[in-house]
Amino acid sequence: MKSEKISVVIPTYSPDIKMLKRGLFSLIHQSVKIDKVVVVENGVIDPEVKEVVEGFDFKYIFNEEPGAN
């Protein structure tokens, strides 16, 4: 049986840090293994978002041009 890989991409725009932490925490406690989590911060730089995401050892991307590209 072929092993499936699961990736999660979370776009954010000025997220509530407490809710972001809860969401990321829930991802690491899923019954199915998630291989990759990427959080994309759209247009607003919040150093705390990057710190939280990297604290979970997930990938952080800042997108300077928010919206559909």
ChimeraX commands (.cxc) that place a marker at each C-alpha (Angstrom):
marker #1 position 0.00,0.00,0.00 radius 0.5
marker #1 position 1.33,3.39,-0.97 radius 0.5
marker #1 position 1.83,5.86,1.86 radius 0.5
marker #1 position -0.02,9.15,1.40 radius 0.5
marker #1 position 1.49,12.46,2.45 radius 0.5
marker #1 position -0.61,15.19,3.97 radius 0.5
marker #1 position 0.30,18.87,3.81 radius 0.5
marker #1 position -1.59,21.77,5.36 radius 0.5
marker #1 position -1.34,25.39,4.16 radius 0.5
marker #1 position -2.75,28.08,6.45 radius 0.5
marker #1 position -3.12,31.60,5.02 radius 0.5
marker #1 position -3.25,34.32,7.69 radius 0.5
marker #1 position -3.91,38.05,7.87 radius 0.5
marker #1 position -3.39,39.63,11.31 radius 0.5
marker #1 position -4.32,36.44,13.14 radius 0.5
marker #1 position -5.26,36.27,16.78 radius 0.5
marker #1 position -2.11,34.69,18.25 radius 0.5
marker #1 position -4.04,32.62,20.79 radius 0.5
marker #1 position -6.24,31.13,18.04 radius 0.5
marker #1 position -3.21,30.51,15.80 radius 0.5
marker #1 position -1.51,28.59,18.60 radius 0.5
marker #1 position -4.65,26.53,19.22 radius 0.5
marker #1 position -4.93,25.67,15.53 radius 0.5
marker #1 position -1.29,24.67,15.20 radius 0.5
marker #1 position -1.44,22.68,18.43 radius 0.5
marker #1 position -4.46,20.77,17.12 radius 0.5
marker #1 position -2.53,19.84,13.96 radius 0.5
marker #1 position 0.19,18.07,15.90 radius 0.5
marker #1 position -2.41,16.04,17.79 radius 0.5
marker #1 position -4.26,14.61,14.78 radius 0.5
marker #1 position -4.70,10.86,14.52 radius 0.5
marker #1 position -3.25,11.00,10.98 radius 0.5
marker #1 position 0.35,12.13,10.59 radius 0.5
marker #1 position 0.68,15.50,8.86 radius 0.5
marker #1 position 3.92,15.68,6.89 radius 0.5
marker #1 position 4.16,19.42,6.30 radius 0.5
marker #1 position 2.52,22.57,7.67 radius 0.5
marker #1 position 3.05,25.93,5.99 radius 0.5
marker #1 position 1.71,29.19,7.41 radius 0.5
marker #1 position 1.56,32.08,4.93 radius 0.5
marker #1 position 1.28,35.55,6.42 radius 0.5
marker #1 position -0.38,37.88,3.93 radius 0.5
marker #1 position 0.65,41.53,3.81 radius 0.5
marker #1 position 1.02,42.35,7.52 radius 0.5
marker #1 position 4.30,41.62,9.26 radius 0.5
marker #1 position 3.81,40.36,12.79 radius 0.5
marker #1 position 7.04,39.00,14.29 radius 0.5
marker #1 position 5.02,37.05,16.86 radius 0.5
marker #1 position 3.34,35.02,14.11 radius 0.5
marker #1 position 6.71,33.93,12.73 radius 0.5
marker #1 position 7.96,33.12,16.24 radius 0.5
marker #1 position 4.90,30.97,17.02 radius 0.5
marker #1 position 5.01,29.10,13.70 radius 0.5
marker #1 position 8.72,28.38,13.93 radius 0.5
marker #1 position 8.28,27.36,17.57 radius 0.5
marker #1 position 6.10,24.51,16.30 radius 0.5
marker #1 position 8.84,23.68,13.76 radius 0.5
marker #1 position 6.51,24.51,10.86 radius 0.5
marker #1 position 7.39,26.49,7.74 radius 0.5
marker #1 position 6.65,30.24,7.74 radius 0.5
marker #1 position 6.30,32.31,4.55 radius 0.5
marker #1 position 5.65,36.05,4.34 radius 0.5
marker #1 position 3.74,37.14,1.23 radius 0.5
marker #1 position 4.26,40.85,0.52 radius 0.5
marker #1 position 1.45,40.90,-2.04 radius 0.5
marker #1 position -1.68,39.52,-0.39 radius 0.5
marker #1 position -4.65,38.32,-2.35 radius 0.5
marker #1 position -4.94,36.20,-5.46 radius 0.5
marker #1 position -1.67,36.11,-7.38 radius 0.5
marker link #1:1,2 radius 0.2
marker link #1:2,3 radius 0.2
marker link #1:3,4 radius 0.2
marker link #1:4,5 radius 0.2
marker link #1:5,6 radius 0.2
marker link #1:6,7 radius 0.2
marker link #1:7,8 radius 0.2
marker link #1:8,9 radius 0.2
marker link #1:9,10 radius 0.2
marker link #1:10,11 radius 0.2
marker link #1:11,12 radius 0.2
marker link #1:12,13 radius 0.2
marker link #1:13,14 radius 0.2
marker link #1:14,15 radius 0.2
marker link #1:15,16 radius 0.2
marker link #1:16,17 radius 0.2
marker link #1:17,18 radius 0.2
marker link #1:18,19 radius 0.2
marker link #1:19,20 radius 0.2
marker link #1:20,21 radius 0.2
marker link #1:21,22 radius 0.2
marker link #1:22,23 radius 0.2
marker link #1:23,24 radius 0.2
marker link #1:24,25 radius 0.2
marker link #1:25,26 radius 0.2
marker link #1:26,27 radius 0.2
marker link #1:27,28 radius 0.2
marker link #1:28,29 radius 0.2
marker link #1:29,30 radius 0.2
marker link #1:30,31 radius 0.2
marker link #1:31,32 radius 0.2
marker link #1:32,33 radius 0.2
marker link #1:33,34 radius 0.2
marker link #1:34,35 radius 0.2
marker link #1:35,36 radius 0.2
marker link #1:36,37 radius 0.2
marker link #1:37,38 radius 0.2
marker link #1:38,39 radius 0.2
marker link #1:39,40 radius 0.2
marker link #1:40,41 radius 0.2
marker link #1:41,42 radius 0.2
marker link #1:42,43 radius 0.2
marker link #1:43,44 radius 0.2
marker link #1:44,45 radius 0.2
marker link #1:45,46 radius 0.2
marker link #1:46,47 radius 0.2
marker link #1:47,48 radius 0.2
marker link #1:48,49 radius 0.2
marker link #1:49,50 radius 0.2
marker link #1:50,51 radius 0.2
marker link #1:51,52 radius 0.2
marker link #1:52,53 radius 0.2
marker link #1:53,54 radius 0.2
marker link #1:54,55 radius 0.2
marker link #1:55,56 radius 0.2
marker link #1:56,57 radius 0.2
marker link #1:57,58 radius 0.2
marker link #1:58,59 radius 0.2
marker link #1:59,60 radius 0.2
marker link #1:60,61 radius 0.2
marker link #1:61,62 radius 0.2
marker link #1:62,63 radius 0.2
marker link #1:63,64 radius 0.2
marker link #1:64,65 radius 0.2
marker link #1:65,66 radius 0.2
marker link #1:66,67 radius 0.2
marker link #1:67,68 radius 0.2
marker link #1:68,69 radius 0.2
view
